[in-house]
Amino acid sequence: MLATEEFARHAARLLVADDEDLVSAIEQENARQQNSLMLVASSSVTDPSVLACLATSSMNVTAEGYPGARYHAGCEAIDPIERLAVDRARALFGARYANVQPHSATTANYAVLSALLDPGDVVLGMRLNHGGHLTHGYSVAYSGTYFTAVNYGLDEHGRIDYEEVAALAEAHRPKLIVCGATAYPRTVDFARFRAIADSVGALLMADISHIAGLVAAGLHPSPVDHAHITTTCTHKQLAGPRGGIILSGRDADTVLPGTGRTIARTLDRAVFPFFQGAPVLPAIAAKARAFALAATDSYRATAQRILDDSAALAAELTALGHDVVTGGSDNHIVLLDLTRDGVSGIAAERALESIGIVVNKNRIPGDSRPATVTSGVRIGTNAVAQRGLGPDEMRVCAGIIHSVLTAMRPVGERDFTLDEFTAAGLRAEVEKLAAQFPLPRYLPGGRS
């Protein structure tokens, strides 16, 4: 038995022996995940080998700085872990530069903004209620408080309005344009964004947190050689630990005007020492493991299933009479407009969770309801595709969602009632599907 395996068994025995209350809570969460269907677009199933990396003795090491240039001793055995993560990230995405230290995609985005911009500089990003993110230039967040945020949106068909992007860029001359989204179900034209950025002398940052797995698998165009900088989290579609990475392609060695430093060097200095202290080394090890898994043929097959599942889910929901924003999906996201259903996003979210289907409330283009209520739900197929559910099972899921939305009765904007006999039958259908497709590799002897 390897020392790492023996240690893991020993640590688990200590936890069980020493903290009954915590173990009980953890076991309840394990059971919830096994018995329900996670259709939250920002979630996935982390492989047990990735989880194992998070529970290693590398947590005991403080390693401010970068491999070969740490500010603490005792990092000789740690440096190869980070180098491995960097090499695997670069290979996976075809990048020339990678920084694997950011604690999250938000941290990565803000490190980029703080590295490239001065307070008050103009940032052009997608409107939040059209599918953008807080870090892309929104008034309540750092990105829209310390910088001047200008926002583009979608056209009447729910697609990115590239003409508006170009017009706003010409009018406001942003220093940075941000592309990528958190609730956009269609393909992003990164080459067109780069052309717009070049036309006004702006830098381009692509946030691919939601589509990084599809990009890695070659199933979505890559921004790495179009954007000056690409960022992503590692836990959504990459099925890694909670964390972020920063990438750069052909522009990595470009010297930024007035600095004498390349983009790569500027980004390194922005992550440490400017924005973060010591990295979380077990998370970096877990990222390295996740990147290795994402480079396999098995992962590519799963990524294709993610696309097939979302297409089937969108088509079936449409056939059942529901409004799917943009009429379909090019990625893992199906955005459902509940206006005609007569229920709010929060009520639908709660009703679906009551029978074992987990989605999240989400604003839709033109939504008049606040983000705490919304008029839509965002559905994602990452986790169910990992479990092996295919298009046939997605059509079953669509039928269950339809049954909930038609049977539930709203009570105000936030609450609902659902006949318990109906709910029990639907819950049994969900549990049957979940039992047929257990979390992969989580149970001894289970499906790999």
N, C-alpha and C positions, 0 to 999 in steps of 0.2 A: 504494500500500500504506500502511495506517495505521501510525503509529509504533509502536503497541502490538503489531501483528502482526509488524512487522520485528524488534522487540526480542525477541519470543518465539522467532522462528526463529534469531536470533543466539544467544540464551541456550542453546537446545537444541544448536546446533553446538558451542558452548564445552564443554558437558557431555560430549558424545560424544568430543570431542578430548582432554579433560583427565582423564577418570576412567572408564577402560574397565571396571574391576571394578564400580563402582557402576551403570553403565549396563547391564551384563550382568545384575545382580540385578534391576534395574527391568524389563528386558525379560522376564525369566523370570516375574515377577509379572504383567505384562501378558498373557503367553501363558496363564498359569494361569487368569486371570479369563475370558479368551475361550473357553477349552476346557472349563471346568467350569460347573456350575450352582450359583449361590449361593442357598441356601435358608435363610440365617441371618436371623432376623426383625429383627435390629438393623442390617441392612445394606441398601444400595440402590446404584444406579449413578449416580454424580455426572456431570452433563452436562459435556462438555469446556469449554463456555463458563464454567461455574462453576470448573472447575479452573484455567482461564486467569487468573481473578482472583487466585488464590493466588500466582501468580508475577509480581507487579507491583511496581513501585518504591515503592508505598505502604508496603511493609515497612520502608523506611528512615526512616519518620517516627515519632517518639515523640509521643503525643497524649493524655497523661493528662487526664482531665476529659471534658467533653461539648462538642458543637458550640457555638461561640460563647463557651465558657468553658474554654479549654484552659490548661494550666500551662506549655506550651511554645509558642514562636513557630513559624511555618512550617506552620500547619495550615489556611490559608485554602482550599487546594484539596482538603484531606482532609475538611473538615466536610460538604460536599455529599454525599460518599459515605455517611457515617453517617446523615445526614438522609434520604437516599433509602432506606436499609435500614429505618429506623424507619417511614417513611411506608408502605412496601410491606408491612411486617409488620402494621401496624395495619389496613391495607385488607384484607389477606388473611384476617385472623382477626376482623375487625369489632371491634377493640379500641380503647379510648381512649388507652391507654398502651402503649409498647413500649420495652424496653431490649435492645439488640442486642450489648452488649459481653461478656456472659459467655462464658468460654472453653469451657464445656461445660454440659450440663444439670445435672450434679452441682454445678458451681460456681453455677449459677443457683439450684438448690434450697437450697444452703447459704447463699447470700446472703439468700434469703428468710427462712430460719430464724434467721439471725443478726440480721436486721433487725427481726423481729417478736417474738422470744422472748428471755427471760432464761435463763441456765443453770438447769437443773432444771425448767423449765416442761414441762408434759405435751404430747406429740405423739401423736396417734392415727393410725396408718397400717396398711397391709396387711402381714400376715405375709410374711416373705421366701419361705418354702417354699409359700405359696399364690399367689405371683405378684407380690409387692411388690418394692421396690427398697431397696438399702442406705441411700439417702438419706431414706427414708420413716420411719426410726426403727428402727434395728437395732443390737444391742449392740456389734458389733465396729467400727462406723462412728461418725463424728462425730455423726450424728443421734441415735444411741442412747447416746452417752457423755456428751455435754454436756447432753442433755435427757432427760426421763423418758419412755421409749417404752412405749406401750401398743398392742397389735396386734389387729386384727380379721382375720377370715378368710372362708372360703367355706362355703356350706351343703353338704348331702349331695348336691346336684346339681352342685356345682362353680361355683355362682354366688355373687356377693358377698352375704354375709349381712347385709342392711341392718338387720335386727332386732338383731343382735349389735352392729353399729356404733352404733345408737341407745342400746342398753343400756350399752355401754362409755363412750359420751360422757356419759351421765347419771351414771354411777358415778364417772368420773375427771375430769370437767370439763376437757377439754383446752383449751389456748389455741389450738392449731392442729390441724385435721384435714387429712390428706393423702389424696386420692383419685387414681386412676390406677394403672397397674401396668406391669410389665415382661414378664409371661407370663400374661396374662388374655385369653382368646379371645372374650369376650362384650362387649356394650354396657354402658357405665358410665352409671348414672343420676345425672348431676350435679345435677339439680334436687332429688332426694331427699337427696343429701349436703348440699346447702345448707340444706335444711329442718332436718336434724339439727344442723348447725353453728349455725344461728340459735337452735335450741331451748336450747342450752347456752352461748350467747354466744361461740362459737369462731370463729376465722377459718378459711377454707377455701382450701387450695391444691390445684389440679389439675395433675398432671404428665401431659402428653399426649405424651411423647416417642415412644411407639410408634404413636400414632394421629393425629399432627398433620396428616398428609397427607389422611387421610379426613375430619378435621374441616374442613380448609381447603376440601376439595372438596364439602362439604355432605353427606357420606355417613355421618357419625357425629354425634350431638348435640354441640354446642359447649359447653364449660364457661365461656367467657369472661365471660358475664354472670351465671353462677351462682357461680363461685368468685371470691373476692376477688382471687386471684392465679392465673395460669396459667403454667406453665413447659413448655418443650420443648427438646430438642436439635434441631439442624438437619440432621443427617446420616442419620437413619434413613429415615423415610418422605418427608421433604421433599427428599431427594437433594441436600442442600447440603454445605457444608464441616463439618468437626468443630467444633462450637460449640453455644451455647445462646442462648435468648432468654427474657425475662420479659414477660408481658402482663398487662394488667388492663382490665376493661370498665367497667361502671357504677359500680364501687366505687373507681375510680382516684383520685377527688377526695375520698374519705371521709377525714376527719381522725381519726387514731388517738388514742385517749384518752391523756392525759398527755404527749403529744409536741408538739402544735401543728402537726404535719406531716401532709400527706396520705399515702396509701399510695404514690402515684407518687413523691413526693419522698423518702419513706423508702427505697423500693427503689433509686432512683438513688444515694443516699448509701451504701447497703449494697454495691452493686457497686463503686463507687469513691467515696470512698477506702478504705472499710472492708475489702473482701474482695479486690479486685484492684488492680493498678497500671494501666499503659498497656494499652489494648485492642490486639488483633491486627487491624490495619487491612485487610490483604488478606483475612482471613477475613470481616470485615464487608462488604467489597465482594462477596465470594462469596455471602454470605447474601442481599444485595440482589438478585443475579442469580437465585438459587434461588427467592426469593419471587416474582419476576416470572414465572418458568417455572411455578410452582405455581398461578398465577392464570389459566393458559390453559385453553382447552377440551381441548387435547391431554392436559394433566395430569389433568383430570377424567376423561377416558376411561381413562387408565392407572389411576387410583384405583378406578374401577369394575371394571377387569380384576383388580386386586389382590383385591377381594372375590369376584369370580366364581371366580378361581383357587383361593382358599383353601377356598371352599365345595365345589368339585369335588374338591380334594385330600382334604379331610376325608371326603367321602362315599365316595370310592373306597377309601381306606384302611380305612374301616369295613366296606365291602362285602367287602374282602379278609380280614376277620377281626381287624383290629387295634383296640385300644382308644384312641379319641380322647376326650380329656378334655372333658367337657360334651356330647359327642356331635356337635360341629361347631364353627363359628366365625362370629362376626359381624364380624371384622376380618381382618387378614392372618396371624394366628397360628393354627397347628394344633399343639396340644400332644399328644404321643403318649405314652401309658403303655405301657411295654415289659415290665411285670410278666409278662403271659401269654406274651410272646415269649421269656422266659427269658434276656434279655441286659440288661446295664446301659446307661445312657446313654452313658458314655464309650466302651464297646466298639462300640456302634452308630454313634456319631459317627465313630470311626476307620475302621470298615468302610465306611461310606458315602463318606467322604473318599477312600478308596483307589480308588474307581471314579469319582470326580469330582463327587459330590453333597455339598455342604457344608451341614451343619446344626450345631446346638450342643446338647450335653447340657444337661438342665434338670431340676430337681426338680419333682415333681408333688405335688398335695395329699396329705398324709399320708406323704410319702416318708421312709423310714428310712435311706436312704443319704446320705452327705455330698455337698456341692455339687461336690466333685471327681470324684464317681462318678455319682450320680443314678440314678433309675429311669425317666427319660424323656428325650425329645428335643423341642426346640422347633423348629418348621419355619415359615418365613415366605415370603410370596409377593411381596414388594416388588420385588426385583431381577429375578425371572423375568417378572413382569408388565411391567416396563419394557422388557425385551428383546422382548416381544411374544408370549410363550407364553400360550396361552389355556387354557380348561378341558379341551380335548381333550389338550393336551400335559401338563396336570397329571395326567390319568388315566394317561398313560404314565409319568410320574415316580413316581406312586404304585405302579405295577407294578414299577418298578425298585427302589424302596425295599423293597417286599414281597419281591422276589427276594433282596435282600441280607440282610434280617432272617431269612428262612427258610433261607438257605444258609450263613450264617456260623455258626461254632462258637465259643462263648466259651471263653477260656482264663483262668480266674480271673474277677475282676470287670472288669479293665481291658483285656484283650487278646482277640484273636480269631484264627481262621484262616478263610480263604476260598479255596476251590479256584481256582487261577489261570485255568483254562479258563473257569469261570463268571465270574470277575472281569473277564477280558478282553472277554467278550461284553457284559457290562453297561457296561463303560467305553466300548466302541464306541458303544453306544446313547446314552450321555450326550454323547459328543463329536459325534455326528450331530445331536442336538437343539441343542447349543451352536452348531454351524456354521450351522444353519438360522436361528438367532435370535442374531446377533452383538450385542455391546454397542452400543446405539444411538448413532450419530454419532461413534463412536470411530475408524472407518476411513474414509478419503477415499472419497466416492461411496457410503458405506453408508447403510442405512436410517435415516431421520430419526425 
